[in-house]
Amino acid sequence: MAYVDLNPIRAKMAKTPETSEHTSIKKRIESAKEGKQPKSLLRFSGSPRKHMPKGLPFEFKYYLQLVEQTGQCIRANKRGSIDSSQPILARLNICPENRLKLTTQFTKSFRGAVGREQSLQSYCDHVQLQRRSNLTQCHRLFA
């Protein structure tokens, strides 16, 4: 998967995985920004375990790092190199503290829909809710 996701970078059609058109990684990143996994792709189901649900046996953030680090292993003067000056999670504005809080304290921090303000508004409009709950907490985590 990583090899295929890096093809547009090697072909100099994109500089980073998140800007590479027509790749599964870009589709996954766009869905992740909305707090989802793309329905058309096999989902990441987390760490491997004895009774594992159907899906890829690792977490999405580790796949992002794998693709990023593989692209960075290529020498900077070679085609397909990814600049290592800013990690992918930083470029995507996913800070470690927020990621940790979301994974360890999610149900304590939120009740109902969660996401960026625009996504919350779209959701509330769709289900015809008057109030956007969790907005303050969402601002803290996703701003």
Secondary structure, DSSP 8 states (H G I E B T S, - for coil): -HHHHHHHHHTTS-SSGGG-TT-HHHHHHHHHHTT---TTS--B--S--TT--SSBSS-HHHHHHHHHHHHHHS-TTSTT----SS-HHHHTT--HHHHHHHHHSHHHH-SS--S-HHHHHHHHHHHT-S--TTHHHHHHHH-
